[in-house]
């Protein structure tokens, strides 16, 4: 696992965008795994800027999102479809038929989950999976206790997660969907490379456990320690409890310029 400590959210977003852009320039038909939430917003903004100002070309890029609520209409302001199109896809030249987000309104959700896995395989697997991390160490909707070998499937959301998210649903927990589709931890581990982003003090405990703690289903992100090519970018606040020195951004740039 490679852990890079950067000063703040802006540096985190810029470095993450540089890593994604380098991949797309080397492999124009790269397959990206994408996340929603606050953390990747700066990354998406920077990629949009690179597209507009530097001609970064998404026309052959293929994307697979991690997760989606079950039962929300696609155009609902809280659906992950809506989030991705508003915050990213509408602003770059991606081919809509290359965009994949689990369909929370599929007539047969279990079949759809199997189709999603098959579709990822059809495109040769995910080249780079972007992840955020929950305060409890979750990745995707894989909450603590999720099987470390799990695949794309239906998850029942924890009461605490629904309560946390009620603020986005008129403050009413009964409006928050009870179920979601999520790529499994096994699906995530199959990605050729993984980029986990964490910003802010509220993530410091989860990062400490995920990066320097034991591998356990109680902290789903800790399983990334088993992956051969995972990079974690954390800002100073999220790195607060890390004990090892890890890498600074300058260390990272030096290694990249020496070894490419
Ligand atoms: C989103 C996702 C979630 C988030 C996590 C962190 O697609 O899969 O696991 O990455 O909940 O969310 P933020 O970035 O909002 O702190």
Boltz pocket constraint, residues with backbone or C-beta under 6 A from the ligand:
constraints:
  - pocket:
      binder: B
      contacts: [[A, 34], [A, 35], [A, 36], [A, 37], [A, 38], [A, 39], [A, 40], [A, 66], [A, 67], [A, 131], [A, 132], [A, 133], [A, 134], [A, 138], [A, 139], [A, 140], [A, 141]]
      max_distance: 6.0
